[in-house]
Amino acid sequence: MKTALIAGATGLVGSFLLEDLLMDNRYTYVVAVTRRALHTKHPKLMQVVSDYDHLDDLAEQLKADDVFCCLGTTIRKAGSKQAFRKVDFEYPLKLAQITCKNGARNFLLVTALGANPASKIFYNRVKGEAEEAIRRVGFFAFHIFRPSLLLGNRSEHRTGEAAAKWFYKIFNPVIPLRYKAIHARTVARAMVHFAHTGQPGVFIHESDEIQMFAP
C-alpha cells in the first residue's frame, strides 16, 4: 500500500483530486499540504498546514510515494509577478526537492497549455521553467499535465476566465481537441491514472490526451 501527498487540495483540480485519492484503495494515507485546515474528514487523511514558505521545517511530514502538485494562482490574485512566481515556481520546486529526498518516486504536476521556458508570455514561461527545474530533481517518474481552460466551480471569481468560458460555450464544437475547455475532474482522473503506470521517465500530457479521461 502507498501514501499520496497532495499540494493545492483546495484548488479547482486539487479538490477533485483529493476526493479521488481518498477513495482509491491503493493508498493507505493521503497527506494534504494546505494553507488552512480542511473541512474534509476521513480516516486516511493527514493534514499538514503550511504557508509553503516554511516547507523545510515540515520536511519530516512530507513523505509519500506519489506527490501530486496542483499549486497555481494568477498574477492578479498574487498581486505581482514576483508573488506569482513564488507560488507557481518556487513552491512546487521546493516541494519536489524535499519529497524526492524523502524517497518519493513519482511527481505529478499541473501546469498549463502552452507552458514553455522560452515563451514570451510570462505566465507560460514560469510554468515551463517549473517543469524544467523539477525535471532535473530526479524522480523515478515525472508526469506533467498541461490542461486547457479549466471548467468547474472556483471558490473565487476570475473575470478573464468567465469571459473565456462564454467563448468556449459558443465555439467549443469547432475548437480542436487540444484547445477545448476541460473539466477539472477530468484532469484529476488522469493524474490518478498515470500515478499507477509504473513507467520511469518524464511524460508530458497535453490537454487532448487528458480529455480521454472525461466521464
ROKOL-619799 format. One record per residue: x, y, z of N, C-alpha, C, O, CB in turn; residue in one letter. Coordinates in steps of 0.001 Angstrom, whole numbers, padded with zeros to 6 digits, always signed. Glycine has a CB too. Example, Ala and Ser with C-alpha at 12.3 -4.5 7.8 and 13.67 -1.06 7.14 Angstrom:
+013190-005690+007800+012300-004500+007800+013200-003300+007800+014236-003319+008465+011308-004473+009046a +012850-002250+007080+013670-001060+007140+012900+000030+007870+013409+001138+008039+014084-000598+005725s 
END
This chain:
+000840-001195+000000+000000+000000+000000+000885+001258+000000+002022+001245+000472-000956-000002+001232m +000323+002332-000542+001136+003521-000737+000534+004736-000030-000604+004719+000440+001294+003807-002223k +001353+005794+000025+000921+007079+000549+000971+008105-000566+001941+008162-001322+001798+007519+001745t -000072+008917-000671-000122+010010-001634+000016+011326-000878-000431+011447+000262-001445+009974-002463a +000628+012293-001512+000719+013635-000949+000182+014607-001985+000551+014536-003157+002190+013993-000541l -000683+015511-001562-001263+016476-002477-001048+017896-001965-001316+018194-000801-002753+016199-002673i -000573+018749-002830-000426+020173-002535-001420+020923-003422-001468+020710-004633+001059+020671-002776a -002208+021801-002805-003217+022515-003573-004564+021837-003543-005316+021911-004515-002771+022666-004985g -004884+021176-002443-006129+020394-002341-007376+021256-002296-008478+020734-002463-006090+019525-001115a -007242+022552-002078-008423+023424-002040-008679+024086-003383-009665+024806-003538-008258+024491-000968t -007810+023853-004353-007978+024445-005670-008957+023678-006531-009552+022695-006088-006658+024529-006366g -009124+024133-007769-010129+023543-008651-009817+022086-008968-010671+021220-008780-010228+024342-009941l -008606+021802-009445-008218+020415-009717-007980+019671-008414-008396+018523-008262-006954+020362-010600v -007318+020320-007486-006962+019672-006237-008135+019170-005427-008032+018126-004783-006186+020597-005417g -009248+019884-005441-010413+019449-004661-010988+018149-005200-011389+017275-004432-011491+020533-004661s -011029+018022-006532-011489+016763-007120-010458+015654-006892-010813+014507-006619-011759+016940-008630f -009196+016010-007008-008137+015026-006830-008131+014465-005411-007936+013265-005218-006783+015645-007152l -008341+015319-004430-008377+014853-003043-009484+013817-002856-009271+012803-002191-008585+016040-002078l -010650+014057-003428-011740+013099-003347-011343+011756-003944-011589+010702-003358-012970+013642-004054e -010719+011815-005132-010339+010572-005813-009269+009808-005045-009310+008579-004983-009843+010875-007220d -008325+010514-004469-007249+009852-003728-007787+009182-002458-007363+008082-002101-006147+010868-003365l -008714+009847-001788-009283+009284-000565-010113+008035-000869-010230+007150-000022-010147+010331+000154l -010682+007959-002056-011484+006799-002441-010646+005681-003064-011146+004574-003265-012563+007224-003412m -009390+005957-003369-008526+004988-004034-007950+004003-003009-007187+004396-002127-007387+005708-004795d -008311+002752-003130-007868+001738-002169-006381+001426-002259-005842+000731-001397-008648+000474-002373n -005722+001923-003275-004281+001687-003406-003460+002588-002479-002255+002392-002323-003848+001907-004849r -004117+003569-001869-003430+004462-000933-003930+004218+000493-005131+004225+000761-003644+005944-001336y -002980+004005+001388-003314+003837+002804-003531+005186+003471-004423+005344+004304-002207+003061+003531t -002694+006166+003089-002792+007513+003644-002729+008540+002515-002123+008310+001468-001663+007767+004679y -003373+009678+002762-003298+010818+001857-002889+012026+002688-003624+012451+003579-004665+011065+001111v -001723+012573+002397-001213+013744+003102-001580+014985+002292-001188+015107+001132+000337+013649+003320v -002322+015895+002893-002731+017121+002210-001994+018306+002822-002134+018591+004012-004270+017324+002298a -001211+018990+001998-000492+020181+002444-001323+021392+002030-001507+021647+000840+000968+020245+001836v -001820+022131+003009-002717+023248+002722-002354+024462+003578-001702+024345+004616-004183+022840+002968t -002792+025619+003113-002551+026854+003875-003462+026934+005095-003106+027545+006103-002764+028088+002980r -004631+026321+005003-005590+026338+006110-006187+024940+006274-006190+024143+005336-006715+027399+005864r -006686+024657+007457-007238+023330+007741-008440+023046+006846-009270+023922+006602-007641+023216+009224a -008519+021818+006366-009626+021398+005523-010835+021029+006369-010700+020608+007518-009214+020218+004645l -012012+021194+005789-013231+020750+006463-013446+019253+006263-014210+018623+006993-014447+021534+005948h -012760+018691+005261-012893+017272+004951-012372+016407+006105-011302+016663+006657-012139+016939+003654t -013135+015403+006449-012726+014457+007484-012727+013057+006879-013702+012645+006250-013670+014533+008733k -011626+012329+007073-011525+010972+006526-010421+010238+007288-009399+010841+007616-011228+010994+004973h -010608+008959+007574-009598+008217+008343-008241+008120+007646-007220+007925+008306-010104+006829+008629p -008221+008253+006314-006962+008181+005578-006250+009527+005494-005069+009585+005151-007212+007655+004189k -006959+010603+005802-006439+011948+005555-005549+012436+006692-005922+012390+007864-007586+012920+005351l -004361+012904+006310-003433+013522+007249-003139+014936+006739-002675+015109+005613-002108+012672+007398m -003408+015931+007562-003257+017312+007123-001964+017940+007639-001579+017758+008794-004447+018134+007581q -001313+018675+006760-000130+019450+007117-000433+020894+006727-000511+021213+005541+001183+018903+006397v -000601+021755+007702-000938+023146+007432+000348+023970+007350+001148+023998+008285-001888+023709+008527v +000525+024635+006216+001753+025401+005993+001485+026538+005019+000625+026418+004146+002884+024489+005461s +002214+027639+005161+002101+028735+004207+003053+028536+003023+003173+029408+002163+002390+030073+004901d +003723+027392+002986+004652+026987+001921+005994+027720+001972+006936+027329+001283+004010+027221+000575y +006090+028771+002774+007376+029440+002920+008274+028698+003905+009468+028984+004000+007174+030883+003376d +007700+027747+004635+008458+027038+005666+008369+025522+005478+008274+024776+006453+007947+027425+007058h +008400+025078+004236+008310+023646+003963+009498+022875+004534+009360+021720+004935+008216+023409+002467l +010651+023511+004567+011836+022827+005116+011616+022424+006568+012098+021379+007005+013076+023730+005009d +010892+023245+007311+010639+022951+008724+009695+021773+008901+009624+021181+009978+010066+024173+009420d +008961+021430+007827+007972+020354+007892+008414+019124+007110+007613+018229+006840+006634+020843+007367l +009674+019085+006753+010173+018036+005864+009853+016635+006350+009564+015755+005540+011653+018172+005699a +009899+016412+007646+009647+015077+008195+008223+014610+007941+007953+013409+007940+009927+015065+009685e +007318+015542+007726+005918+015180+007486+005603+015026+005998+004518+014575+005630+005000+016228+008095q +006549+015398+005156+006314+015392+003709+006889+014134+003083+007804+014190+002261+006927+016641+003052l +006340+013007+003485+006808+011718+002983+005674+011002+002270+004577+010863+002812+007361+010848+004131k +005944+010549+001055+004914+009865+000272+005569+009114-000875+006735+009337-001203+003859+010869-000264a +004797+008221-001477+005258+007523-002682+004967+008355-003922+005813+008495-004804+004588+006140-002801d +003756+008904-003976+003312+009706-005120+002976+011108-004639+002235+011281-003671+002084+009054-005823d +003527+012112-005325+003306+013507-004951+002540+014204-006068+002968+014203-007222+004653+014234-004668v +001406+014798-005715+000556+015486-006679+000591+016981-006371+000209+017403-005280-000909+014936-006638f +001044+017771-007325+001164+019212-007102+000181+019961-007995+000314+019974-009219+002610+019691-007371c -000804+020581-007360-001831+021343-008080-001779+022823-007701-002781+023530-007811-003232+020771-007785c -000628+023284-007261-000497+024682-006863-000560+025593-008080-000030+025267-009142+000813+024905-006100l -001209+026730-007914-001282+027677-009016-002107+028882-008641-003014+028785-007815-001858+027019-010247g -001802+030019-009239-002534+031240-008974-002546+032080-010242-002186+031594-011314-001912+032022-007788t -002951+033316-010127-002886+034269-011234-002073+035470-010760-001932+035696-009558-004327+034703-011712t -001546+036228-011696-000773+037412-011322-001669+038396-010577-001238+039040-009620-000150+038083-012574i -002927+038507-011028-003854+039425-010366-004097+039021-008923-004066+039867-008029-005177+039480-011119r -004338+037747-008684-004599+037287-007321-003338+037351-006465-003401+037715-005291-005149+035860-007336k -002189+036998-007052-000931+037015-006300-000509+038436-005957+000093+038676-004911+000174+036324-007095a -000827+039377-006842-000502+040780-006572+000694+041318-007321+000850+042531-007460-000268+040957-005138g +001546+040420-007809+002726+040841-008568+003309+039643-009296+002986+038498-008981+003790+041484-007640s +004162+039909-010264+004826+038821-010978+005726+038033-010028+005827+036811-010135+005647+039370-012164k +006366+038719-009117+007249+038044-008166+006466+037093-007265+006902+035972-007000+008003+039072-007316q +005319+037548-006802+004492+036703-005941+003926+035521-006728+003831+034410-006207+003348+037525-005315a +003552+035766-007977+003064+034679-008834+004151+033627-009018+003879+032430-008928+002607+035226-010209f +005367+034063-009274+006472+033127-009491+006736+032284-008241+007104+031114-008343+007745+033888-009891r +006548+032877-007077+006759+032133-005829+005800+030957-005735+006200+029854-005363+006582+033054-004611k +004516+031193-006077+003510+030150-005970+003651+029100-007061+003506+027906-006797+002133+030756-006021v +003931+029536-008283+003905+028623-009424+005274+028037-009784+005353+027103-010581+003348+029337-010615d +006336+028570-009211+007671+028022-009487+008378+027597-008196+008763+026437-008051+008528+029058-010238f +008544+028519-007279+009355+028234-006093+008724+027168-005191+009418+026255-004746+009570+029510-005299e +007445+027268-004922+006801+026301-004043+006787+024887-004631+007141+023939-003929+005386+026744-003751y +006387+024715-005907+006427+023356-006472+007835+022766-006490+008019+021579-006223+005867+023365-007884p +008830+023604-006807+010200+023096-006844+010666+022683-005455+011267+021620-005298+011146+024150-007424l +010402+023495-004458+010806+023148-003094+010118+021860-002637+010744+021006-002010+010476+024301-002124k +008833+021726-002953+008103+020508-002603+008729+019301-003281+008874+018245-002665+006623+020629-002996l +009097+019453-004536+009726+018358-005274+011057+017968-004649+011343+016781-004488+009930+018749-006737a +011855+018935-004302+013180+018655-003730+013072+017929-002394+013809+016977-002139+013966+019955-003550q +012165+018373-001556+012007+017752-000232+011464+016336-000348+011995+015412+000267+011075+018594+000649i +010413+016165-001130+009779+014844-001219+010664+013829-001934+010662+012649-001586+008443+014951-001940t +011416+014281-002929+012338+013359-003605+013420+012892-002633+013775+011714-002608+012983+014036-004845c +013932+013811-001847+014938+013461-000844+014363+012492+000179+015081+011658+000731+015462+014722-000141k +013054+012610+000427+012386+011733+001393+011957+010396+000801+011347+009578+001490+011184+012429+001962n +012272+010172-000472+012007+008870-001066+010844+008767-002027+010538+007671-002496+011791+007932-000017g +010181+009878-002337+009068+009826-003289+009571+009379-004654+010662+009763-005075+008371+011202-003398a +008774+008565-005346+009169+008056-006653+008501+008794-007814+009102+008976-008872+008848+006592-006741r +007266+009214-007606+006508+009844-008685+006077+011249-008301+005604+011489-007190+005285+009002-009042n +006248+012168-009233+005812+013554-009023+004910+013925-010183+005294+013791-011345+007034+014546-008910f +003701+014394-009866+002717+014728-010888+002331+016192-010735+001823+016605-009692+001464+013808-010785l +002576+016972-011779+002464+018430-011717+001462+018961-012736+001501+018587-013908+003826+019073-011947l +000565+019836-012284-000346+020528-013200+000268+021868-013578+000563+022685-012706-001759+020726-012557v +000462+022096-014871+000949+023403-015330-000148+024027-016196-001210+024376-015682+002311+023270-016134t +000093+024171-017489-000927+024790-018345-000591+024578-019804+000568+024382-020170-001056+026290-018047a -001614+024620-020629-001421+024581-022070-000498+025732-022482-000722+026881-022101-002786+024664-022815l +000531+025417-023258+001446+026451-023718+002638+026685-022815+003440+027580-023081+000715+027712-023875g +002777+025901-021747+003924+026055-020853+005218+025878-021634+005391+024887-022344+003854+025043-019688a +006120+026832-021502+007364+026799-022272+008354+027773-021635+008051+028960-021519+007111+027160-023779n +009536+027296-021216+010504+028188-020563+011031+029285-021484+011640+030246-021016+011665+027381-020040p +010800+029149-022792+011256+030158-023745+010126+031086-024200+010330+031946-025056+011879+029482-024952a +008947+030908-023627+007797+031703-024044+007993+033182-023716+008612+033533-022712+006526+031182-023375s +007457+034038-024578+007476+035477-024315+006354+035882-023366+006341+036995-022841+007361+036258-025624k +005417+034966-023156+004321+035217-022214+004773+034803-020814+005119+033643-020592+003022+034440-022635i +004771+035736-019882+005316+035485-018547+004684+034263-017883+005392+033420-017332+005115+036705-017667f +003357+034165-017933+002642+033053-017309+003137+031720-017847+003485+030827-017074+001135+033187-017539y +003168+031582-019155+003609+030329-019775+005083+030059-019518+005493+028908-019372+003347+030362-021274n +005882+031127-019462+007317+030946-019229+007589+030405-017831+008413+029505-017665+008058+032269-019427r +006907+030942-016829+007098+030466-015455+006652+029013-015323+007319+028214-014666+006320+031353-014460v +005526+028670-015947+005063+027284-015922+006106+026357-016548+006391+025281-016022+003717+027152-016661k +006674+026790-017685+007693+025982-018353+008966+025870-017542+009602+024816-017524+008009+026560-019704g +009342+026940-016874+010548+026912-016032+010363+025960-014853+011305+025284-014440+010886+028329-015520e +009155+025911-014317+008875+024970-013218+009019+023535-013709+009602+022696-013023+007449+025199-012642a +008490+023256-014895+008624+021917-015474+010088+021519-015612+010479+020417-015227+007936+021854-016839e +010895+022424-016163+012302+022117-016407+013071+021929-015102+013909+021033-015001+012946+023224-017235e +012797+022758-014115+013508+022658-012838+013182+021347-012126+014076+020688-011595+013154+023848-011934a +011917+020972-012114+011520+019734-011436+011990+018517-012225+012278+017471-011643+009990+019686-011243i +012065+018647-013515+012595+017557-014349+013996+017149-013887+014361+015975-013949+012631+017983-015837r +014772+018124-013425+016162+017867-013018+016289+017330-011589+017385+016958-011168+016969+019138-013143r +015190+017285-010845+015252+016829-009446+015595+015344-009362+016338+014933-008471+013913+017096-008735v +015062+014537-010278+015468+013142-010319+014464+012119-009834+014853+011115-009237+016662+012993-009547g +013186+012346-010072+012184+011363-009697+012214+010149-010636+012647+010247-011784+010796+012004-009702f +011754+009029-010134+011616+007836-010967+010715+008146-012155+011012+007769-013289+011047+006649-010147f +009610+008839-011883+008697+009261-012953+008193+010663-012648+007836+010975-011512+007501+008266-013104a +008167+011498-013669+007678+012863-013552+006627+013083-014633+006932+013053-015825+008843+013899-013673f +005383+013306-014201+004278+013496-015132+003826+014955-015113+003517+015507-014057+003101+012558-014782h +003793+015561-016282+003384+016955-016438+002031+016988-017140+001848+016353-018179+004451+017773-017237i +001089+017728-016572-000250+017837-017147-000477+019283-017589-000358+020216-016794-001345+017386-016121f -000804+019449-018869-000984+020785-019438-002422+020973-019939-002666+020923-021145+000019+021018-020589r -003360+021186-019035-004757+021346-019455-005018+022697-020097-004315+023674-019836-005681+021165-018270p -006035+022735-020936-006527+023989-021483-007354+024685-020399-007168+024404-019215-007373+023751-022786s -008251+025576-020779-009075+026287-019808-009829+025286-018938-010493+024384-019447-010062+027241-020520l -009720+025454-017629-010349+024533-016694-011792+024919-016405-012105+026083-016154-009561+024480-015404l -012663+023914-016446-014061+024111-016103-014314+023570-014702-013650+022634-014255-014987+023424-017136l -015282+024170-014015-015588+023777-012648-015901+025018-011844-015676+026135-012310-014422+022989-012013g -016410+024838-010656-016798+025965-009809-015655+026358-008888-015335+025651-007932-018048+025621-008985n -015047+027494-009190-013976+028002-008337-014567+028721-007128-015698+029205-007155-013049+028949-009130r -013758+028774-006062-014187+029495-004868-014094+031000-005081-014786+031766-004410-013345+029080-003659s -013221+031442-006036-013095+032862-006319-013475+033136-007767-013389+032250-008618-011665+033352-006031e -013894+034362-008042-014304+034752-009392-013095+035268-010168-012328+036091-009668-015419+035831-009342h -012937+034780-011385-011877+035248-012273-012518+035811-013532-013060+035063-014346-010876+034101-012619r -012457+037135-013694-013151+037805-014788-012717+037274-016148-013561+036993-016999-012909+039300-014720t -011426+037134-016361-010917+036652-017635-011418+035258-017955-011774+034965-019097-009411+036665-017632g -011445+034398-016949-011918+033031-017161-013402+033008-017471-013853+032195-018277-011629+032169-015939e -014165+033885-016845-015601+033933-017102-015868+034273-018570-016750+033690-019200-016283+034964-016177a -015107+035209-019097-015259+035591-020498-014832+034451-021414-015473+034181-022429-014442+036854-020805a -013738+033786-021041-013243+032674-021858-014246+031520-021869-014446+030880-022902-011877+032187-021334a -014864+031258-020744-015847+030167-020670-017058+030471-021560-017624+029568-022176-016304+029944-019203k -017449+031746-021621-018544+032141-022512-018167+031868-023964-018977+031380-024751-018893+033636-022320w -016914+032194-024302-016422+031956-025659-016434+030463-025985-016908+030055-027045-015002+032525-025826f -015904+029652-025061-015842+028206-025283-017233+027590-025394-017447+026651-026162-015068+027533-024155y -018178+028128-024617-019529+027585-024657-020134+027699-026043-020890+026829-026475-020411+028290-023648k -019796+028789-026742-020340+029019-028074-019559+028284-029150-020151+027678-030043-020356+030494-028376i -018227+028334-029071-017393+027832-030151-016747+026477-029888-016005+025974-030732-016339+028815-030437f -017017+025880-028731-016377+024616-028373-016504+023515-029439-015556+022755-029635-016959+024122-027090n -017661+023409-030139-017793+022333-031134-016781+022398-032275-016473+021370-032879-019168+022363-031712p -016257+023587-032582-015331+023714-033716-013887+023914-033268-012996+024072-034103-015752+024874-034605v -013647+023911-031967-012287+024096-031450-011553+022755-031444-012121+021758-030997-012316+024708-030017i -010301+022699-031929-009527+021448-031880-009465+020901-030459-009464+021667-029495-008101+021672-032420p -009412+019573-030330-009493+018914-029033-008471+019442-028034-008795+019612-026858-009309+017434-029204l -007234+019708-028479-006196+020165-027554-006564+021490-026893-006126+021764-025776-004869+020307-028285r -007359+022307-027565-007662+023645-027063-009050+023753-026445-009426+024816-025950-007534+024642-028174y -009810+022667-026468-011135+022694-025856-011030+022856-024343-010082+022377-023722-011909+021417-026200k -012004+023529-023763-012053+023628-022304-012185+022232-021716-012785+021346-022325-013230+024533-021840a -011623+022044-020533-011587+020716-019923-012009+020806-018459-011616+021733-017751-010175+020094-020044i -012802+019849-018012-013261+019891-016632-012138+019472-015676-011359+018565-015972-014489+018982-016449h -012072+020142-014538-011039+019850-013548-011089+018405-013071-010049+017812-012784-011177+020782-012366a -012287+017834-012982-012397+016436-012558-011691+015509-013535-011110+014502-013130-013866+016033-012425r -011740+015842-014812-011072+015029-015826-009559+015043-015618-008895+014016-015757-011421+015533-017236t -009026+016206-015288-007584+016317-015019-007223+015477-013805-006213+014773-013813-007171+017798-014794v -008034+015547-012770-007779+014766-011557-007759+013276-011855-006886+012559-011366-008835+015070-010494a -008709+012803-012650-008761+011390-013001-007518+010965-013772-006980+009881-013548-010011+011094-013819r -007069+011814-014672-005870+011494-015447-004646+011394-014539-003798+010524-014731-005635+012553-016536a -004557+012270-013567-003409+012253-012656-003351+010959-011861-002287+010357-011719-003468+013444-011705m -004490+010536-011346-004519+009290-010575-004154+008108-011467-003419+007215-011046-005913+009073-009939v -004659+008098-012682-004350+007003-013606-002848+006893-013852-002280+005807-013732-005084+007205-014935h -002208+007993-014192-000802+007933-014559+000117+007740-013358+001278+007366-013522-000417+009185-015290f -000386+007988-012166+000420+007731-010967+000690+006251-010790+001631+005872-010093-000275+008279-009727a -000126+005403-011414-000013+003964-011203+000513+003205-012424+000439+001977-012459-001351+003413-010814h +001035+003907-013412+001508+003214-014613+002820+002469-014385+003092+001473-015055+001682+004205-015742t +003632+002944-013446+004867+002242-013108+005993+002377-014110+006965+001626-014043+004577+000826-012933g +005888+003317-015039+006928+003506-016043+007847+004653-015651+007376+005712-015235+006309+003768-017418q +009160+004451-015781+010093+005523-015440+010219+006535-016573+010012+006206-017742+011464+004945-015106p +010561+007771-016212+010811+008776-017229+010031+010053-016994+009391+010232-015958+010480+008228-018577g +010099+010942-017986+009388+012222-017951+008296+012170-019009+008562+011862-020171+010364+013438-018197v +007068+012472-018605+005924+012360-019508+005136+013669-019516+004807+014215-018463+005010+011179-019091f +004848+014153-020692+004058+015370-020843+002689+014987-021404+002592+014390-022476+004781+016407-021773i +001648+015331-020674+000288+015005-021075-000428+016295-021482-000824+017098-020637-000476+014279-019925h -000582+016473-022792-001259+017654-023298-002766+017508-023094-003262+016423-022792-000927+017879-024790e -003472+018601-023262-004897+018633-022930-005740+017655-023717-006710+017111-023189-005426+019997-023146s -005378+017414-025002-006167+016468-025786-006051+015046-025250-007016+014283-025303-005731+016506-027238d -004870+014685-024733-004707+013360-024114-005492+013283-022815-006128+012268-022528-003215+013056-023852e -005449+014347-022034-006165+014359-020757-007672+014249-020981-008382+013672-020157-005837+015641-019967i -008156+014796-022082-009591+014752-022377-010116+013325-022469-011312+013091-022293-009878+015486-023675q -009232+012375-022743-009660+010985-022871-010183+010418-021555-010797+009351-021545-008512+010136-023374m -009948+011116-020447-010388+010628-019141-011687+011296-018684-012089+011170-017527-009296+010860-018106f -012325+011996-019593-013611+012625-019272-014661+011557-018990-014668+010527-019665-014076+013544-020427a -015544+011764-018024-016572+010778-017675-017604+010635-018802-018544+009849-018682-017275+011182-016361p 
END
